[in-house]
């Protein structure tokens, strides 16, 4: 095996074919523009590999919370956050290109656009972004090829990370046994912790943890389980479940940061002009950045935490289970 052959460098290094060169007016920054976007698509491919693996693990009938499976799930999703940080940092390289540099070849790209990155849209669907929650629904697949639209629709029709997370949380052991004693006490502790100005949050608490709705992705039971994990993350059995919730919030955070950095870069380089693919440019990107939070419901649960000294004590049986080696 040779290094060149293994990496197929002949294909990779000859995959840049600038349009400006074809027109006989080479634009120096077009090769940079191509390489950065090719790198994005390669990283998107790797993100799909990691997310597909996570989906497979979460689809298991019973994911053992005290097993290498859960560690693997957290590890691979954590890798996704590291990859996403790389994607954010690549914008630093893109920003070395001035508006004038980009205008040398921008019109040669029409109607090609990053908006046509079907891999990114498919990734969002696998994570859990629903069509109903998408910004710009009227044209988000309008410029894709039929086979690409089919891939995205297939991802939307299958169980996402967010939906499988809901099912995993609903399966939390000992939740039923503890709920009868713990939950009423915790509800009282939370509501008594609210200041007069925060009293409206009491109604939101009841709605989140008691009322089911078709608008929601996480059920009341799943929300109670997630809050329980956050409250008792110090127990050994809940270390990995807490890391899983946190790593999903990190994924959302990095995606959000990428969208905002992308939006600001676009505004700096093309101002208020339309995107080459026909979108509204900066305005579209801002709308997507504001709306496309996949794990918003998990993040919102932090509104319902109380100080550690006000958390009701668990039963000795629950403490023994959560602590592995707890002695009475």
Order of alpha helices (4+ residues) and beta strands (2+ residues): alpha-alpha-alpha-alpha-alpha-alpha-alpha-alpha-alpha-alpha-alpha-alpha-alpha-alpha-alpha-alpha
